[in-house]
Amino acid sequence: MPFDVIPNLFELDENLNFELSYEDSKLAGHKFGFNENTGEAISHTKNTFNCVSHPTFFNSVKEVILDNREPHELIDAKVKQRSCRNNAWAMVDITLPKVTYRIYTDKHQTDISERIILLHGIDGSCSNVALFGGIDTFCTNGQIRGKYDLVKKKNTSGFSIETFVSELQTAKADFDSHCRMLQVWAETPIKANVRLLLDKIVKSERLSKKMLKLTQEEISKRGKNMYALYSAFTNYSSYADERNGFSLRNTGNDTKGESMWKREQQVSQWIDSKPFQELLVA
């Protein structure tokens, strides 16, 4: 592909490609939101709740990404789209395999590809979010960088997609900085009892016990360093099956995508925790 040709990046899945209409609810001060393609009611919110449709949000943010990337950086982009709550909650997860950084440990090396995560809810289930991270190409674990590399706007009467896109444009994450931090983690030994450390970070005896096995597997591959511990965390937030023993319960609702996203947020809290951070400066 010639470098002067800009890839389209993604087309929104058909189930998310609909506009919204509203009708007053019998509950005072509230309204129903409808999927105009199907006529189905998919939200019940206060009248002050203001949001754009999925196509308006995702396509607007996509244009910002296209405008702020070199065409060759977008070649072979991998895009996953997830939805739940009858398509009221949506996630577009973009990996750029042409934007990479190599991480070395004393036993292993892996490449990190840049990742862009977009979240949008039209029923009040989430704010408008653009968040940045990476994908470990060795194990395809997803990473997010914590609370600082985040552009987030609530669906309120004052929300403006133009303002959100403008702020996203000026808040492009520093991918190299993120990867340099991961390299420091790869060079930082775990000078603590791993089981006791997990108890302090995870704060759940059942979860900590299962995470210990996963951490030991990562240490055997990557060495006893903080990046191995982080890889165990991101394995937990990337998979929910027999590969890691952290299957999701079948609740009968289409909530898997949202549940896995909550795990990613949980991991972000773990790496920001005092016990994790104290080992980085020990």
Salt bridges, closest charged atoms under 4 A:
GLU73 OE1 - ARG69 NH1 3.38
ASP76 OD2 - LYS98 NZ 3.65
ASP93 OD2 - ARG115 NH2 2.67
ASP111 OD1 - ARG102 NE 2.72
GLU114 OE1 - ARG69 NH2 2.46
ASP136 OD2 - ARG222 NH1 3.22
ASP149 OD2 - ARG145 NH1 3.88
GLU167 OE2 - LYS153 NZ 3.17
ASP199 OD2 - ARG195 NH1 3.73
GLU218 OE2 - LYS221 NZ 3.91
GLU218 OE1 - ARG222 NE 2.74
ASP241 OD2 - ARG243 NH2 2.69
GLU258 OE1 - ARG85 NE 3.06
GLU264 OE2 - ARG115 NH2 2.72
GLU278 OE2 - LYS274 NZ 3.92
